[in-house]
Amino acid sequence: MTSGKASLDWLMAAQGRGIQPGLERMERLLAALGNPEKNLRCLHVAGTNGKGSVCAFAESILRAAGHRTGLYTSPHLVEFSERIQIAGVPVGEEELVAGIARLQMATEGWSEEEMPTFFELTTALAFDLFVRMKCDIVVLETGLGGRLDASNMAPKIACAITPIALDHTEWLGETLTKIAREKAGILRSGIPVVIAMQETEAEEALAAAVQEIAAPCRWITEPLSPHFKLGLKGLHQRANAALALALLQAGGFDPSEAQIREGLAMVSWPGRFQSLREGRLIVDGAHNLHAAAQLVMTWREEFGGQRCRLIFGALEDKNPEALLMELEEIAEEIFLIPVASARSADPVSLMLGGSIPRRIFSSLKEVLDESFLPSGESLSAQSIPVLLAGSLFLVGEALSLESGAVAVTRVQ
């Protein structure tokens, strides 16, 4: 059998094909695999922010209720297998290698123009593995949009739409209305949908889409009660948890209160206000303005008026100047670094503006070495916590450094 590295290398090479909207390649690929998606029951989640958290909450509750779950999310932070989880565990190397081999066989002889994109291959791989590993319910996170997203090929028993914000405007449109219409592309006639609180423009577009397609709809306007303990920090996570629970109910699931409590408390979603080094280092992707604003609120919930040393790196197409201005509110010093991506913003371009001192470092390791002593003791007698934010690429690199793992090249 082909080695795990060789298999992943073949799959990762598909990233060079970029983003190519459309479902024709996905339809052909799934047909070549025997249409495994037709054997799935899926809960489908779209939106801009909170998709992953909603999926994580829903999957965790389902697992606590005794279901054999499949979970499909993106991007991964360290290991590719994070994207495809079976019963709460990333898929094993043997199953992954066998699954990629089936992709290779299915696409044998296809021309470069016919070959699926990286995300299409990965989504088909997930569908195939979920069926072969006998998952009785699958929670799917959309990738970039909704209507033309590869995950939209899956049959669904209920859908959820998280808060919508301006992101990926080059692909989804430059207004909330256009983006909301793309996200609403996951809806199906007669299939129930639950929708989080939205800005007015997005709400109106979603309401129109729901009416057009005749989908039973429930708007979730209240966060989950504080009587439930969550494994994720931040008041916004209570809104995500409420949406996840409503999604399960829309899908016909009725977990007990004990199962709900267990699932909510044990949920894990790395890179979202994740605490490292005994709480002295917090990492959070916060790669768009909406997420950055939520991070600022969560920081204040946890640390009050305490400011941080901010380690910041972002992608050039994510409006890094605006992100930095948002996060500056909670920083007393800013360390700028490049992200390990060809799309990284140049730290030099971020030196101007703002009122907080800014310094440039060549790498994440360099700035972490300066921020912490080798023992993990802060240089400032533990009085200044460190926050790393701006990109999930950067979070993945931090988690790799902390664990000693080698991060697998990923797309965001």
N, C-alpha and C positions, 0 to 999 in steps of 0.2 A: 504494500500500500504506500502511496505517496506520503512523504513526511508532512507533519503539520506545518513546518515553515514553508515548504514548497507550495503547499496548498494555499496558505494564506498569501504568499507572494503572488500567486496567480490571481487571487481574488482582489488583492489590493491594487494590482496593476490596472484594474478596471477604473480606478479613480481618475485616471488620465482621460477618460471619456467625458468627464464633467457631468453637467446636468442637462438632460435632454427631455423636456416635457412631452408627455404623451403616454398612452397605455398600450400601444400596439406591440412593442417589444416584450412587455410584461405578459401580455396575453399569449404570445407565441411561446415564450419561455415556460410558462405554467403548463401550457398544452403539451410541450415536449417532456415535462416532468410527470405528466399524467393527471394534471389539475388537482394537486393535493389540497388546495384551498377549499375545494367543494366539500371536504370532510371536516371543516372547522366550524366552531361556534365562537364568534368574536365579539368583544366589546371594543369599540373603535373610538379613539380620542384624538381630536384635532384642536388647534388653537395656536397662540403664539407663546404664551408663558404658562408654566404649570403643567404642561402635558405629561412630562415624565413623572412628576409628583403624584398627579391624579392616577396615572397607571400604576405606580408603585403602591399607593394606598389600596386601590381596587384589588390588585393581585394579592397583596398581603392578607386582606380580609378573606378573600376567596380561599386562600391556602389555609388560613386558620379555621375555615368552615369545612375543611376536608377535601377540597377539590384539587385535582392534579392540574396545575396551571402552566400556561405558557405565557411568557412576557417578552414583547419585542419593543425595544427602544433604541434611540440613537441621540448623539454619537456615543461611542464608548470612550472611557477616560484612559484606561491603561491597556486592557486586554480586549481583543475583538469579541471574544465569547460573552462579554458583558451584554451585548446586544440581544442575545438569544438565551433566555433563561427557562429552565424546566423545573417546576416545583421550587422556585426560589434560588436555583443554583445555575450558574453559567454552564452552557452546554459543554460536555467533555470533548477532549481533543479527538478521540477515536470517532465519535459521532460527527464532529465537525469535518474531519478529513473525509469521511465517507460521504457526507452531504455535498461537499465541494466537488468530489469526484463525480457525483451524479450531475452536478451543474456542468462540469466539463464534458461529460458524455452527451448531455442534452443539447449543448451548443457546438458540438463538434462539426466542423465544416462550415460554420457560419462566417460570413465575411465581417470585416471590421465594422462596416456600416450597419450590419444586422445585429451585432453584439449588444447585449443589455448593458446598462450602466452599473456602476458599483452598487448603488442602492437597490436597483431592481434585482440584481443577483442575490444580494443579501436578504431581501424580503422573500424572494422565492425559496431561498435556503431555509429561512425560518419557517415558512409554511410547511415545507417538506419535513423538517425535523419535528415540528409540533405534532404532525399526524403520526409519524413513525414512532414517536415516544409517547403516544396515546394521551395527549393532553385533552381533558374534557372541556376546558374553557380557556380561551386565549385573550389576553389584553394587548391591544395593538396601539402603539403611538405612531401617528403619521410622521412623515419626514418633513419635507419643506412646505407642503401646502395641504391639499385635500382632494380636490376634484381630479387632478392628474397624478396624484401620489400613488406609487406602486402598491402601498398597503390598501388602497381603495378597492383592490380586486377581491378582497376577502369578504365572505358573507358575514353579516353582522346581525346581532340580536338587539343591540342598543348602541347609541352613540353619545358622546359628550363633546362639548366645545368649551374650551377654557378661554380666559380673557384674550382678546385680540388686540394687538398693537402693531405699529409700523415696523416691519422687519422683512428681509428678503424682498424689498420693494422692486428690485430689478426683475423678479420672476412673478410676483404675486400682484403687483400694482402699487401705485403710490398713494392710495387713499385707503382709509379703514373700510369703506364700502366695498372696494374691489377686493381687498384681502379677505373680508368676511365672506364674500360670495365664493371665493376659492375654497375657503375652509368649509363652507356649507356644502361643498361638493361631496362630502362623505355621507350626506343624508340619503335615506331611501324612503319611498312611500310606505307608510304603515309601520315603519321601524321607529320606536320611541327615541327621543333625543332629550338630553338634559343640558342646559346652557348656563354658564356662569354669568355673573354681572358683567356688563359691557359698557363701554362708552356709547353715547347716544347714536352716533353714526353707525357703529358696528351692530348695535342692537336692532336698529331699524332694518339693516340689510339682512340680518339673520332671521328676524321675524317674517320678512317677506319671503325668504327662501323656504322657511318652515311651512308657510301657508301654500306656496306654490306646489310643494312636493307632498303635501298632506301627511306630514309626520307628526305623531303625537308628541307634544313638547311640554317640558316643565322647566321653568326658569328658577334657578337656585340663587336666592338673594341674601340668605343668612349663613354665616359661618357655623361650623359645628360647635356644639356646646363645649365650654371649657371643662365640663365634667369628664370629658374623654381625654386621656393622656395620649399625646402624639409622639412618635419617634422622630419627627422633623420639627425644627424650630421656626418660629415666625407666625404672626397672626394670619398672614396670607395662606399658610398651610392649613389653617382651619377652614378656609374657603375651599381649598383644594380637596380636603377630606370630605367636606359636605357634598361636593360635586361627585366624588368617587362613590360615596355611599348611595347617592341618588342614581348614579349609573347602574350600580348593582341592582337596585330595586326596579329600575326600568327594564333591566334584562331578565327579570323574573326571579332573582335570588332573594332569599329571606334569611340572612345570617342572624343568629341569636345575638343579644347584647354582649354576652361574654365573648363570642367569636369576633364581633366588631371591635371590642376593647382590645383583645389580643392582637388582631391584625393591625390596628392603628398604632399600638405601642411598639410593635416589633418591626415596623416598616423601616427600611434602610434605603436611602437614595443618595449615593456619594456625590460630593461636589456641590451640594446645596447647603450652605452654612454649616459645613462639616468642620468639626473640631479636631485639631491635631496637636501634638506636643502638649498634652495635658491641658488643652484649652488655651494655650498661648498663641496658637496659630489657627486662624479661621480661613477656610477656602470656600469660595463661591463663584460660580461661573459668571453671573450677572453680565451677560454679553449684549443686552440691549437696554434702552432707557427705562422701560417698564420694570425689568428685572433689577436694574440698579437702584431704582426708587424703592422697591421692596426690600432690597438688601439694606439700604440706609435705615428703613423703619425697623427691620429685624435687629440690626446692630443696636439701635437705641433701646429696643425692648430688652435686650440682653445685657448691654453695657452702660445704659443710661447716658450720661454726658461724657463718658470716657472716650477720648479720641484714639485713633489707631495709627500705626505705621502702615501705610497702604503700599503694597506691592502691586503694580498695575501693568498689564500688557493686554493689547487688544488687536483685533483684526482691522485692517484699514477700511473695510466696507461696513463696519459696525458703528460708525460715527464716534470714534474714540475720544475726540475732544469733548463732546457732550457727555459721554459716559464718565469721563474723568471729572468734569465739573460737578456732576451729580454726586459722585463719591467723595469729592473734596470736603463736603459738609461734615464728614466724620473723621477726617484725617488731620494729623498734625505734622506729618512728613510723608512725602510721596517718593517711592522708588520706582523708576520707569525701566522696564526691560522689554526686549523683543519676545514675541511669541514664536514657537518653533513651527512656523508655517510661512510659505511664500507670500501669503496674504497679510503678514504681520505689519502693523503700523510701526513706523520708525520712531523710536523713543525721542530722538532729537526734535522731531516735529511736534512733540507734546510738551516741550520744555517751557514754552511761553504761555502766559495766561494764568489766571488764578492768583491766590494770595498765599498759598501754602508752599513751603520750600520743596523743590523737586530736584532729584538726583538721578543720574543714568547709570545703570549697571549693564554689563555685557551678557549676563546669564542669570537664570533663576538661582542656580547653586551659589553664585557669588553673592547675591543679595541675601539669601538665607544664611549664609555663613556670617555675613555682617550683622544680620538681625538677631542671631542667636549664637551663643557659645556652643561648642561641640556637645556639651552636656545637655543642651536644651534650655539652659538658663538665659533669660533675656538680658541683653546688655544694659537695659535700663531698670535693673532690679525688679523685673516682672511687672513694672508699672504701666508699660505701654504694650497692649496686645497688638499682634500683627494680623492684618487682613490682606489676603491675596484674592484679586478679583479682575474681571474684565474679559475673560475668555475661558471656555471649557478646555481648550487646548492647554492653557496655562495650568488649570486645575489638574489635568491629567499628568502634566509634567511634574507637578508638585507631589502628587500621589505616587508617581513612579520613583521619585527621589526618596520619599519617605519609606517606601517598601523595599527599595533596592531592585525593583522590577524594571524591565526595559519596555517602554511604551510602544505599542504597535501603531504605526502611522495611521492617522484617522482623518476623516473629513467632518466638518461641522455643518 
